[in-house]
Amino acid sequence: MVSPFVSGCGRVSPECATAGDPMEPFKTLFSPEVVARLAHHLSRHHPGFDARAFQSAILPELDALELKARAQLIADTLHQTLPTDPADRAGVLLSILHPDPIDHANQPSDDHGICGWGVLPLTMVVGQHGIADFDRSMGLLCEMTKRFSAEFGIRYFLIADQARALRILDGWLDDPNRHVRRLISEGTRPRLPWAMRLPSLIADPSPALPLLTRLRDDPEPYVRRSVANHLNDISKDHPSLVIEIARDWMKGADKNRQALLRHASRSLIKKGDAAALAVFGHEKPQLSVSAIRLSSNTVRMGDALDLEAELRSISGTKQRLTIDYVLHFRKAHGRMSPKVFKGHNITLGPGEAHIFRRTHRFREVTTRRHYAGTHAISLRINGMDTAPVEFRLDT
C-alpha cells in the first residue's frame, strides 16, 4: 500500500511522523494517546467538555479501524461535542492548535497543543460541517494547515463554491507561511491521491493556473514541488496544456523552475511523449543501437536479468537523450502489457558511443502479478522504442 495521503513533498505521509515505531501500522498514528491528548486540550478550552465521554465514544471502536476510519471516528465525535455556534466552535478549534505555526507540522501533538496528524480530524470537521460559515471556515483551515495540512478539508469548499474558494486562496499567495502557500497548490490538485477528486478542475484546470504561475518560483522547494505535482495531475487529462505551459515557463527559467517542469512532465516523459521530451531538448534520436544483450534467455522469479546495449551517435551535433527500458509483461490473456522503468539521461557527442546497462530483478509486488511465458524488453530513447528482445519467465 502506498503511504496514505501522499503529497507532493511527503508533507502528509506516515514517514513524516516522528512518534512511534516506523514498523507499526499507519493506523497507530491515531492512537489512544492521541485521543487523550486531544481530550486534554479540549478540556482546557471548551467549558463543559466531558473528556471521559469523548474518549469512551472513540476508544472501544479504535482498534478495529484503519487510519482513515479512525480519523473519521474522531472527527464525528468531535463534531458532536463542539459548540454549535460557529464563532464559539471556531474559537475552540483555534485555541487547541499548537502555538508554533512553522516547525511543528511534522511533529506529534504535545502539552502545548495539537499539531501533526492530530490536526487531520479537525480539518475534517471544518470541511464536512463548516460550509455554511464559508469564510471563517476557510480561515480556520489556513491556521490548521500551518500545523499539518488542510489539503483534504479545503476540497469540500472548492466543490461547494469553487470561485469563492479560489478568490480566498488568491489572497493567501503572499502569505509569509510556506505551509499556507503550499496549500494553495496542493489543495487544488485535481487528482490529489487519497482525497476527493475535483471534477470541475479535472474538466477545466484553467481557473487554478494563475495561482500556480504565481507559485512557480516560490523560494520553498516543497511549494515548487507541489506545483509540479499539480501540473502532473493536469497532464493526465490535458497533456497538450501541460506541454504548452512547460514551453512557456521554460523561457528564462532558472535551474529550480527547470527542475519543477521536468518533475511536472514526468508522466508524459515516461510515456515517451515526443513533444514533452522536446521541451527539454530531447529531440528524435539519431543513433545506431545494437540489439539488446541479455544475461539469460530464461529467468525465474527472484532472479536478476542483466541487459545492455550500445548506442552510437550518427548525428553531427550533440544529442540529449533520455534512456529508459520497457518490460513487456505477459498478462493472463496472453497479450503483452508494457511497463516503463527509469534509466538515465546523457548527452552524446557526434560519433560518441555509450553502453546502456541495467539489472532488473523479478520479484512479486502487490501491484502486478507475474505470469509464466514469453516476455520482452526494449529501450525507450527520447520516446522512441527499439525492437523488443524476447526472454522466458518461469514462475
C-alpha positions in Angstrom: 0.0 0.0 0.0 1.2 3.5 -0.9 1.5 5.9 2.0 -1.9 7.3 2.7 -2.4 10.9 2.0 0.7 11.2 -0.2 1.5 14.7 -1.0 4.0 16.4 -3.3 6.8 16.7 -0.8 5.9 13.9 1.6 4.4 16.5 3.9 1.3 14.5 4.8 2.7 10.9 4.9 3.3 8.5 7.7 7.1 8.7 7.1 6.9 12.3 8.3 5.5 11.3 11.7 8.2 11.3 14.4 6.3 9.4 17.0 6.0 5.7 17.3 7.8 2.7 15.8 8.2 3.1 12.0 7.3 -0.6 11.6 3.9 -0.1 13.2 0.8 0.1 11.0 -0.2 3.5 9.8 -3.4 3.5 11.7 -1.5 3.9 15.0 -0.9 7.5 14.0 -4.3 7.8 15.7 -3.7 6.0 18.9 -5.4 6.2 22.3 -2.6 8.6 23.3 -3.5 11.0 20.5 -7.2 10.8 21.6 -6.2 11.5 25.2 -4.1 14.5 24.1 -7.0 15.9 22.1 -9.3 15.4 25.1 -6.8 17.2 27.3 -6.7 20.3 25.2 -10.4 20.4 24.6 -10.9 20.2 28.4 -8.7 23.3 28.8 -10.6 25.4 26.2 -14.1 24.1 25.9 -16.2 24.7 29.0 -18.4 21.8 29.9 -16.5 19.4 27.7 -16.7 15.8 29.1 -13.3 14.2 28.4 -14.3 10.8 29.7 -17.4 10.6 27.5 -15.4 11.8 24.5 -12.8 9.0 24.9 -15.4 6.4 25.7 -17.1 7.1 22.4 -13.9 6.5 20.5 -11.5 4.1 22.2 -13.7 0.9 22.1 -14.0 1.3 18.3 -10.5 2.4 17.5 -8.6 -0.9 17.3 -10.8 -2.4 14.6 -10.5 0.6 12.3 -7.8 1.6 9.8 -6.2 5.1 9.5 -8.9 7.0 7.6 -11.7 5.4 9.5 -10.0 6.3 12.8 -9.7 9.9 11.7 -13.4 10.0 10.7 -14.5 8.5 14.0 -12.5 11.2 15.9 -13.9 13.9 13.7 -17.5 12.7 14.1 -17.2 12.5 17.9 -15.6 15.9 18.0 -18.3 17.4 15.8 -20.9 16.2 18.3 -19.1 17.7 21.3 -18.1 21.1 19.9 -20.3 24.2 20.4 -23.0 24.6 17.7 -22.5 28.4 17.4 -20.0 28.9 14.5 -17.9 31.6 16.3 -17.7 29.6 19.5 -16.8 26.4 17.6 -14.1 28.2 15.7 -12.7 29.7 18.9 -12.3 26.2 20.5 -10.7 24.8 17.4 -8.2 27.6 17.2 -7.4 27.5 20.9 -6.3 23.9 20.8 -3.8 24.3 17.9 -0.1 24.2 18.7 1.3 27.7 19.0 4.2 27.0 16.6 2.9 27.7 13.0 6.1 26.8 11.2 8.1 23.9 12.6 5.6 21.5 14.1 3.7 20.4 11.1 5.5 17.1 11.2 5.7 16.8 14.9 3.3 14.9 17.3 0.9 16.9 19.5 2.2 17.8 22.9 1.3 19.7 26.0 1.4 23.0 24.1 -1.3 22.0 21.5 -2.4 19.8 18.6 -0.2 19.5 15.6 0.9 16.9 13.1 -1.6 14.0 12.4 -3.8 15.2 15.3 -4.9 18.1 13.1 -6.4 15.9 10.4 -9.7 15.2 12.2 -10.0 18.9 12.9 -9.8 19.7 9.2 -12.4 17.0 8.5 -14.8 18.7 11.0 -14.3 22.0 9.3 -14.6 20.6 5.8 -17.6 18.4 6.4 -19.6 20.8 8.6 -18.3 24.4 8.0 -19.5 25.2 4.5 -22.4 27.4 5.8 -19.7 29.5 7.6 -17.6 29.7 4.5 -15.1 32.5 5.1 -14.5 31.8 8.7 -14.0 28.1 8.0 -11.5 28.8 5.3 -9.6 30.9 7.8 -9.6 28.0 10.2 -8.1 25.8 7.5 -5.5 28.4 6.9 -4.4 28.1 10.5 -4.7 24.4 10.6 -2.5 23.9 7.5 0.4 25.6 9.4 0.3 22.7 11.9 -0.2 19.8 9.5 -2.1 20.2 6.2 -5.6 21.2 5.2 -5.3 19.9 1.6 -8.2 17.4 2.2 -10.5 19.6 4.2 -10.3 22.5 1.8 -11.6 20.4 -1.1 -15.1 20.5 0.4 -15.1 24.3 -0.2 -13.8 24.0 -3.7 -16.6 21.6 -4.6 -19.2 23.7 -2.9 -18.2 27.1 -4.4 -15.0 26.9 -6.5 -14.9 30.6 -7.5 -15.3 31.8 -3.9 -12.7 29.4 -2.6 -10.2 30.3 -5.3 -10.7 34.0 -4.5 -9.8 33.4 -0.9 -6.8 31.3 -1.9 -5.6 34.1 -4.2 -5.5 36.3 -1.2 -3.0 33.9 0.5 -0.4 33.9 -2.3 1.9 36.3 -0.4 1.4 34.7 3.0 4.8 34.5 4.7 4.0 31.0 6.0 5.3 28.4 3.5 2.6 25.9 4.6 -0.2 28.2 3.5 1.4 28.9 0.1 1.8 25.2 -0.4 -1.9 24.6 0.5 -2.9 26.8 -2.4 -1.3 24.4 -4.9 -1.8 21.1 -3.1 -5.4 21.7 -2.0 -6.4 22.5 -5.6 -4.8 19.5 -7.2 -7.4 17.8 -9.4 -6.4 14.3 -8.6 -4.7 14.5 -5.2 -4.0 10.9 -4.0 -6.3 9.6 -1.2 -8.5 12.7 -1.5 -11.8 13.6 -3.2 -11.2 14.4 -6.8 -12.2 17.9 -8.0 -14.4 17.2 -11.1 -14.6 20.8 -12.2 -10.8 21.3 -12.2 -10.3 18.0 -13.9 -12.6 19.1 -16.7 -11.1 22.6 -16.8 -7.9 23.3 -14.9 -7.5 26.8 -16.1 -9.1 28.6 -13.0 -6.2 27.3 -10.9 -3.4 28.2 -13.3 -2.9 31.8 -12.2 -2.2 30.5 -8.7 0.3 28.0 -10.0 2.0 30.7 -12.1 2.5 32.9 -9.0 3.9 30.0 -7.0 6.2 28.5 -9.7 9.3 30.4 -8.4 8.5 30.2 -4.7 11.6 30.2 -2.5 10.5 27.0 -0.8 11.3 23.7 -2.7 8.3 21.9 -1.3 6.0 24.6 -2.5 7.5 24.3 -6.0 7.3 20.5 -5.8 3.6 20.8 -5.1 3.2 23.0 -8.2 5.0 20.3 -10.2 2.7 17.6 -8.8 -0.4 19.7 -9.6 0.8 20.1 -13.2 1.4 16.3 -13.4 -2.2 15.8 -12.3 -3.3 18.0 -15.1 -1.2 16.2 -17.6 -3.3 13.0 -17.1 -6.3 14.7 -18.6 -4.8 17.6 -20.6 -1.4 16.6 -21.8 -1.2 19.3 -24.5 -2.0 22.0 -22.0 0.9 21.0 -19.7 3.3 20.8 -22.7 2.2 24.3 -23.7 2.8 25.5 -20.1 6.2 23.9 -20.0 7.2 25.6 -23.2 6.1 28.9 -21.9 7.6 28.6 -18.4 11.0 27.4 -19.8 11.6 30.8 -21.2 14.2 32.4 -19.0 13.7 29.6 -16.5 16.4 29.1 -13.8 17.5 25.6 -12.7 14.8 25.5 -10.0 12.0 26.1 -12.4 13.5 23.7 -14.9 13.5 21.0 -12.2 9.9 21.9 -11.4 8.9 21.5 -15.1 10.8 18.2 -15.5 9.0 16.8 -12.4 5.7 18.1 -13.7 6.2 16.4 -17.1 7.4 13.1 -15.6 4.3 11.1 -16.6 4.4 12.4 -20.1 8.2 11.7 -20.4 7.7 8.2 -19.0 5.1 7.6 -21.7 7.6 8.8 -24.3 5.7 11.8 -25.3 7.9 13.4 -28.0 6.5 16.9 -27.6 7.2 16.8 -23.8 10.7 15.5 -24.4 11.4 18.2 -26.9 10.7 20.9 -24.3 13.8 19.7 -22.5 15.9 19.4 -25.6 15.4 15.7 -26.2 14.7 15.5 -29.9 14.2 12.5 -32.1 17.4 10.4 -31.6 19.9 9.9 -34.4 21.5 6.7 -33.2 22.8 3.3 -34.2 21.6 1.0 -31.5 22.7 -2.6 -31.1 20.3 -5.4 -30.3 19.8 -5.7 -26.5 22.0 -8.4 -25.0 20.5 -10.3 -22.1 22.4 -12.3 -19.4 20.0 -15.2 -19.9 17.1 -16.2 -22.2 15.3 -17.7 -19.2 14.7 -16.3 -15.7 12.8 -17.3 -12.7 11.0 -15.2 -10.0 13.7 -13.9 -7.7 16.4 -13.9 -10.4 18.1 -10.9 -11.8 18.3 -10.2 -15.5 21.1 -8.1 -16.9 20.7 -6.1 -20.1 23.0 -4.0 -22.1 23.0 -2.3 -25.5 25.4 0.0 -27.3 24.2 3.4 -28.6 26.3 5.3 -31.1 25.5 8.7 -32.3 25.1 9.3 -36.1 24.4 13.0 -35.6 26.7 15.8 -36.4 25.7 17.6 -33.2 25.3 16.8 -29.5 22.2 14.9 -28.5 20.4 15.0 -25.2 19.0 11.5 -24.6 16.6 10.1 -22.0 17.1 6.3 -22.0 14.6 4.1 -20.2 13.8 0.4 -20.6 10.5 -1.2 -21.2 9.4 -4.6 -19.9 6.6 -6.1 -21.9 4.9 -8.3 -19.3 2.8 -11.3 -20.4 -0.7 -11.0 -18.9 -3.3 -13.7 -18.1 -4.9 -13.3 -21.5 -1.6 -13.9 -23.2 -1.2 -10.3 -24.5 1.7 -8.1 -23.6 1.5 -5.1 -21.3 4.4 -2.6 -21.3 5.8 -1.1 -18.1 8.5 1.6 -18.3 11.4 1.6 -15.9 13.6 4.6 -15.4 17.1 4.6 -16.9 19.1 7.8 -17.1 19.8 11.0 -19.1 23.0 11.5 -21.1 24.5 13.9 -23.6 26.1 12.1 -26.6 28.5 14.0 -28.9 28.9 13.3 -32.6 30.2 9.8 -33.2 30.3 9.0 -29.5 29.2 5.7 -28.1 27.5 4.8 -24.8 26.8 1.4 -23.2 23.5 1.3 -21.5 23.4 -1.3 -18.7 20.6 -2.2 -16.2 19.8 -5.0 -13.9 16.1 -6.0 -13.4 15.2 -8.3 -10.5 12.0 -10.2 -10.9 10.1 -10.2 -7.6 6.5 -10.3 -6.5 4.8 -6.9 -5.9 1.3 -6.1 -4.8 0.6 -4.0 -7.9 1.5 -6.6 -10.5 1.0 -10.4 -10.9 3.6 -12.2 -13.0 2.7 -14.9 -15.5 5.0 -17.6 -16.9 5.8 -17.5 -20.6 7.3 -15.2 -23.2 8.1 -11.7 -22.1 10.2 -9.0 -23.9 12.3 -6.0 -23.2 13.1 -2.9 -25.3 14.7 0.5 -24.8 12.8 3.8 -25.0 15.1 6.6 -26.2 13.6 10.1 -26.3 10.2 8.4 -26.7 11.2 6.1 -29.5 11.2 2.3 -28.8 13.8 -0.1 -30.1 12.9 -3.6 -31.3 12.0 -5.8 -28.4 14.1 -8.8 -27.4 12.2 -11.8 -26.0 13.0 -14.0 -23.0 11.1 -16.6 -20.9 9.9 -16.1 -17.4 9.3 -19.2 -15.3 7.3 -18.6 -12.2 
